[in-house]
Amino acid sequence: MKVFEEALTGEEISGPPSKSDYLMDRSFRGIAMVCAWFIIGVVGLLLWEIGYKAIPAIREYHLGFLTGTTWDVNKQVFGILPEIWGTLYSSFLALAIGGFFGVSMAIFLTQDFLPARLALVFRTIVDLLAAIPSVVYGFWGIFIVVPFIRPVADWLNAEFGWIPFFSTTLSGPGMLPASLVLAIMILPTIAAVSQDALRQVPYRIKEAAFGLGATRWEAILKVILPTASAGIFGALVLGFGRALGETMALAMLVGNSNQLSLSLFSPGNTLAALLALNFPEAGEREIPILMYAALVLLLITLAVNMIGTAIMSLSSRQMRSGK
């Protein structure tokens, strides 16, 4: 005990940083800066490699490749508009479902609705969902999800077929089962990041809401959620980015059909599924075309994340300024 007290003298605790402290701080800053530039360099190199290999296809097909609706290797006709539509449509559907349940689960696990030990069990189960391989989700969707929702889909088509979202029957793989499975796959990401955002809300804010007469749900919905909105939005952006790039489960469940449809039950296709299914058999002529499609997918993902980051930064500045 005396040795410990002698080691922690008042001068050492309250004194200025030593040369070794400055050296460690500068070293850490330098390493962090190098790592940040390394990540930027990797992304730039990835864009360069894919873009360079896609140049022949870009010169041949121009922007018509983005608006074409036919993918026929035999006729050498290529267009990826249905794949772009399917990628965005399935991702937005998955985000709507997974986002709602992910944020609700985060509220349930952080606002003292459960005892601490039971909340830990639920939190562990949700985290384990992220460890399940994508192909397992695909098999589960084929053998469990599709048969389960087919009667409901057929009833909706029979009763409300005049609505574009229910205009077709569910014969097998389709947009809805793919989106449901995709929502479960992005659920752990949204729930985990949303929990961190909700935990960072100062407890005094919640106490102030109760002091002003707010009920428990009023405090959650009108005080805590708006305060944590930037972090929750970040969770949704991360989940959306995960949904855009998901491959195997979508390739097994979406139907791989080149068509543009609003129907939740019709088959479709995504850019990631197109790449996964066509690359193994691609010839020298098809590789630049697939690289063009990969470049489009990469740019969509980067654009979504950049827009999300910009909105989060703007929201954070407005909250700090009190506007």
PAPA-499875 format. One record per residue: residue in one letter; x, y, z of N, C-alpha, C in turn. Coordinates in pm, whole numbers, plus 50000, padded with zeros to 5 digits. Atoms other than C-alpha are relative to their C-alpha. Layout:
REM residues N
AXYZXYZXYZ
...
***
This chain:
REM residues 323
M500834988050000500005000050000500875012650000
K499124988449997502835024050081500675002349865
V499394998650133504485016749748499045006549903
F501024994350088501225024949570499805014850027
E500204986049964500805057449764501195008449956
E498834992550043504385067449692500045001749849
A500004999050147503925060049321499035010549952
L501024990650041500835082049304500085012650084
T499854987449929502135114349451499185010849933
G500834989350055500215146149402500625006649880
E499344993550112502825160449170499834992249871
E500125008150121502595130948932498585000049946
I501395000150045498805132048923499635013449936
S500424986950048498405169648875501045006949913
G498954993650077501655176648692499724999849851
P500194999650146501965184548321500434986749936
P499615012450068502315156148066501504999449978
S498565002050019505785141748037500324998449852
K499605002050139507785137547719499504986849943
S500515012950046506745101047701498515000649970
D501434998350027503065111547725499785006949865
Y500104993350130503525135647436500364990649886
L499585009450104505335108747238498924989649971
M501075009950018502585083247297498805006249930
D501134993350062499915108647202500245002449851
R499684997550140501665118446880500084986949921
S499935012950067502325081946798498604994749970
F501375004850021498675073146844499315008049889
R500594991750106497575102646630500554996149863
G499405003950128500025092546359499484986649950
I500515013250040498905056246359498555001049954
A501414998350039495235066646348499895006749864
M500034993250129495945090246057500414990649886
V499565009650102497835063245866498904989949970
C501085009750021494985038545918498855006249922
A501084993350072492425064045799500345001749853
W499604998450140494385071745483500144986549930
F499915013450059494965034445430498624995349953
I501365003950037491215028245429499555007749876
I500364992050117490675057045185500744994949877
G499235005350111493465042944968499454986849948
V500585012950042491905008244966498725002249919
V501234997150074488535022444859500335005849863
G499614994350129490225043344588500584989549907
L499425010650082492205013244466498914990649948
L501115008650042489034992344456499215006449887
L500704992950107487255018844250500825000149872
W499144999650117490245021444017500054986549929
E499905013250060490554983943960498714996249929
I501295003650061486844978443897499715009249883
G500284990650109486505010243690500874997749879
Y499105002450113489555002243478499574987949919
K500445011950071488284967543395498625001849936
A501324997550057484824981743321500025009849883
I499924989850105486085007643070499524994949865
P500505004750130485494985642759498474999549994
A501465000649999481864979942861499395013950006
I500514986349992481375016642948500065006749864
R499874994150133482655027042605499004994249902
E500895006650096480425001942427498535002650030
Y501424999149966477165005142621499595013550056
H500284986649947477405040042776498944999250111
L501034999749897474445049542998498814991149965
G501075009250037472135026542801500044987150080
F499865011849915473484998643018499175001550127
L500754997549877471755015043317498505000449977
T501444998950028468385018843144499454987949924
G500465011850071468254985942953499344990150093
T500765009549918465894958743076500244985549960
T499765013650049467284928142894501434995850032
W498675005849976470174905943000500024986549927
D499975012050083470784880342726501434998049950
V498605002550037474304865942698500084995049855
N499965005650135473474847242375499885010949893
K500194989150096472304878942197500945011850027
Q499084989349960474964900342370499265013250021
V500794988349963472284924242496499995000750153
F499844999049855472854937342846499405013250051
G500574988449931470904960943070499714996350144
I500115003449858470704962943448498955008550074
L501034992349930467724985443521499154991350093
P500745008649904465704956143668500824996450123
E499155003449885468684947343888500165011950094
I499924988149916469054983144010498705001850079
W501304998949934465334984344084499844989550109
G500135010749901465404950644261500895002250120
T499094997349889468414960744470499425010550094
L500544989249917466824993144590498674996150062
Y501345003749951463304978844625500114990250117
S499855009949893464324948544832500695006250122
S499294993849887466684969745045499105009550078
F500914991049931464044995945122498934992250078
L500975008249929461494969145211500634993950125
A499315005949886464024951745435500295010650107
L499704989449904464974985045595498745004150076
A501254996449934461324993345667499634989850107
I500355010549905460744959745836501064998750110
G498935001749903464124955046001500245012350084
G499814987749925464374991546101498985001550112
F501064998949898461034991046283500264990550116
F499795009849893461754959146474501355002150070
G498704997749938465424967946532499975011350102
V500104988749907464685001746690499084996650116
S500915004149891461744987146886500724990850097
M499245009149914464024959747017501025007650084
A499034991949926466644985547114499325007350116
I500754993449893464035004947312499644990050110
F500435010349905462804972947476501154995550089
L498865005249925466314962847585500765010650079
T499244989549931467564996647707499175008550096
Q500844991249917464565012747881499354992650117
D500395006849876464234988648174498644993049992
F501205008050011461354968148038500234985750049
L499635013549958463224936248135501035000750111
P498885000949905465434925748426501324999349925
A498704998850068469114930548347500474986749944
R499535012950048469904893448317499204995049881
L500845004350112466944886048092500275008449877
A499664991350112467804916147875501314995649936
L498735005050053471344902347840499794987649915
V500295012050079469934869147717499425003949863
F500594995750127467794886447452501035006949913
R498964993050075470724908447351500974990149937
T499085010250053472944877947306499364992649884
I500695007050108470324860347095499975008549874
V500024991250117469994890646867501385000949936
D498644999450054473764893146830500374987249927
L499685012850065473944856246738499404999149859
L500585000150135471724863046436501015004649896
A498994995050094474664881346278501034989449965
A499005010350024476794849746299499494988849910
I500555010650085474434828046091500405002649855
P499594998050140475794822745736498845003749910
S501034995250093473904838945451499274988549931
V500615011250071473304805745275498994992850088
V500965006149908471564792345587498715008050001
Y501194991650012469204821845577499254997149870
G500635003050127468574813645212499204987150004
F500735012749988467614777545284498795001550091
W501124997749909465464788645576498865007549929
G501034992650074463654813145349499274991249900
I500625008750101463024786845080499044990050063
F500765011049944461714759545308499045004150111
I500884995849890460054779745586499215012549963
V500664987150021459294815745486499044999449881
V500865000350119457934809745135498734991950022
P501265007349975455474781845232499115006750105
F500794993749894454414801745540499195011849949
I500714988050045453504833745357499214997949871
R500705002250126452154817845036498485000850015
P501464998549988448534813845164499555014450018
V500344985949980448484850045281500175007749869
A499764993250127449964861544949498914996849899
D501075003750093447374842044749498695006750037
W501234993349958444554856644958500045015049966
L499874985850034445854892044914499865002349851
N500134998750145446144886544540498564998149955
A501395002650039442604872644519499075011450042
E500904989649949441024900344728500415014149958
F499514986550027443224930344646500965000149881
G499125000950116444814921044315500035012649917
W500024987450075443854955044172501055009950052
I498924991749947446514970544397501324995049942
P498755004650064449924969844222500894991550089
F499145007649910451664956244532499584985450015
F500515013749987449464924744525499524994649866
S500535003150133448994921244150500384986249949
T499615013450044450674887044120499934990450119
T499975010249896450654854344310501454996750036
L498685004249956453594840144503500174985349964
S499815013850044454594809044309501234993650061
G498765005249942457964805344481500845011650050
P499184988549962460884829144531499405013049948
G500554987150039459904865544516500575011150087
M499454988349933460544900444644499675000250149
L500384999549859458614897044973500794990150086
P499195009049916460294865245106501475004250006
A498614995349998463684879345004500155011850095
S499924988349913462954911945185499834996250147
L500195004349862461714894245498501284993850057
V498755006149955464864873245524501105010550012
L499014989449995466994903645445499805009050122
A500294992049881465234922945724500554993350125
I499465007249884466204895745973501535000850000
M498534999650008469814897045848500565013550044
I499504986849960470144934645905499525003950139
L500544996849868468234933746234501075001250108
P498994998649895471304927146457500805013049991
T499244987650016473194956646309499215012050049
I500834988549961470324981146354499744999950150
A500295000849857469474968446703501225003550084
A498794997649919473074969246830500395014749999
V499604985850008473905004446704498955008950065
S501064992149937470515017846817500084999150152
Q499845001349854471095003947167501125009150050
D498894991249959474425022247186499565014649998
A500464986050009472755054547073499065003350116
L500944997449891469985051347333500705000350135
R499275000049872472445043547614500795012950019
Q499214987749989474375075447536499155012150037
V500874988949960471335097047614500155001950151
P499834997849855472025113047956498734996950078
Y501175003849920469755099448229499275012350054
R500654987949949469085134848348498925005149905
I501034995850096467155141748028498714992450025
K501175008149969464835112948109499365004550131
E500524995449872464495124948469499285013449985
A500654987050023463675160048346498634998249936
A501305002550063460905146148124498994994950102
F500905004849896459415127148419499635011250097
G500274988949911459735158148632498985009749944
L500994991250064457645177548381498664993349981
G501295006950005454885151448404499824990649883
A500125009050114455645130048100499844985650048
T500115014349971454585093648104501244993049946
R498835007550043457075066048034500135000249848
W499945000450146456165063247666500155013949940
E499784986350047455995100947624501475003850011
A498574997149984459525103547762500824992749894
I499255007750100460715076047523499805005749860
L500304996150138458955088147208500295014749972
K499874985650024459195125847255501305006150050
V498754994549945462485129947443501194991449964
I498835008650016464805099947430500284997049853
L499795003150143464275089847065500495012149921
P499444988550073464715125246928501445003250039
T498634997349957467865129347137500984990349936
A499135010350058469305096747001499784998349850
S500395001850140467995102546648501204998949906
A498835000650089471445108246493500614986050002
G499465013449992472745074946622499094989649940
I500965009550056469565056546526500005000949847
F499934998550146469745071146176501274993549947
G498785006850041473325059046157499824984949995
A500295014350000472105024146248499214996149876
L500805002950118469555025545967500855000749873
V499114999050116472215036845718500894987749989
L499175012150001474485008045820499194987849958
G500855011250040471604983645787499655000449853
F500324998650144470674997345445501214996349915
G498795003750073474284994145330500224985049999
R499885014749995474344958045448498994993649905
A501035005850087471104951045260500375001549853
L499644997850141472434966044935501004989749950
G498945008850045475414942744927499764985350028
E500265014049968473804910345047499864991749871
T499895007650125474344882544793499274986650003
M500455013850015473664845744861498524998350034
A501395001649961470344848145046499085006049893
L500794993850106469014871944779500024991849873
A499915008250120470294849944497499104987750009
M500825011849981468364820744646498525003150011
L501394997049967465144839144729499315010149908
V500634989150075464594868344491499394995349869
G500595005450123463844846944183500835001849876
N499084997950112466544860343947499275001649867
S500784997250121464064873743693500145014749964
N499814986250046464694904943485498655006449969
Q501264993050023461484924243530499845011350101
L500304988649915460284957043674498564998750048
S501345002049947457314952243905499935005350142
L500254995449864455824967944215499474988850088
S500605010849923454294934844319500994994250099
L499165005849897455664921244643500224985149979
F499955014550017455104885844522500664995649870
S499385003650127456744887244180501504997950019
P498555001649992460304874744127500725012249944
G499194988950049463064900044063501454996049998
N498575002750000466814903344066500715011850066
T499174989449941469564923444236501384999949936
L498664999150058472994935044130500944989850061
A499115009549934474774913744389499714985749955
A500375013450046472834882544286500424998049855
L499585000950140473524889943918501494997049989
L498565002150004477254891843983500374986050049
A499665013049943477344860544198499654988549906
L500455011050085475444839343947500654999949863
N499464999350136477164851343629501524999549993
F498544999750005480824854943724500644986349977
P499335012950021481634817443743500034995449854
E500065004550139480604812243378500295011349901
A499784988450088481624846143240501234997949913
G498875000250091483844847742934500735013350001
E499224987650005486344874642842499155012049963
R500834988850042483634895742683499035004250111
E500984996949896481224893442979500645006350124
I499374995049877483784902143249499965015350008
P500124985449989483974939743163498575004650026
I501414996449979480154940643157499624997850147
L500275002549859479944924743501500755009950089
M499274989849926482624948743623499265013449997
Y500824987950011480434977143498498854999450100
A501085001749904477554963143704500535001050144
A499414999149866479854959244007500335014550035
L499704985849977480954995543967498745007750037
V501284993449969477315006743968499584996850143
L500365004049863476634986844286500885007050103
L499074993449907479735001144454499685014850013
L500324985849995478795036744361498695002550074
I501264998649926475235031844491500264998950149
T499705002049858476585018844821500765011950059
L499254988449952479095047244854499125012350010
A500884988449998476445073144768499064999550120
V500915001549886474035059345030500725003250130
N499274997649876476685059645301500455014550014
M499614985949994477915094545209498825008950033
I501204992149971474395108645210499584998150145
G500355002649860473665091645541500945006950097
T499044993249913476855105045697499785015050001
A500244985650006476085140145575498765003950080
I501224997049924472565138945721500244998650149
M499675001749857473905125546053500805011850053
S499184988649956476495153446071499155012650013
L500884988349995473875179945993499084999350121
S500895001649885471515165646254500745002450131
S499224998149877474265164946517500325014850022
R499704985749985475225201246447498765007750043
Q501224993049962471605212346473499644997450146
M500305003149861471185194246805500955007450094
R499054992849916474365209846946499725014950006
S500304985850004473265244346835498655003450061
G501304997849936469825239146988498905003749904
K501044996450098467895244346664499054988349983
***
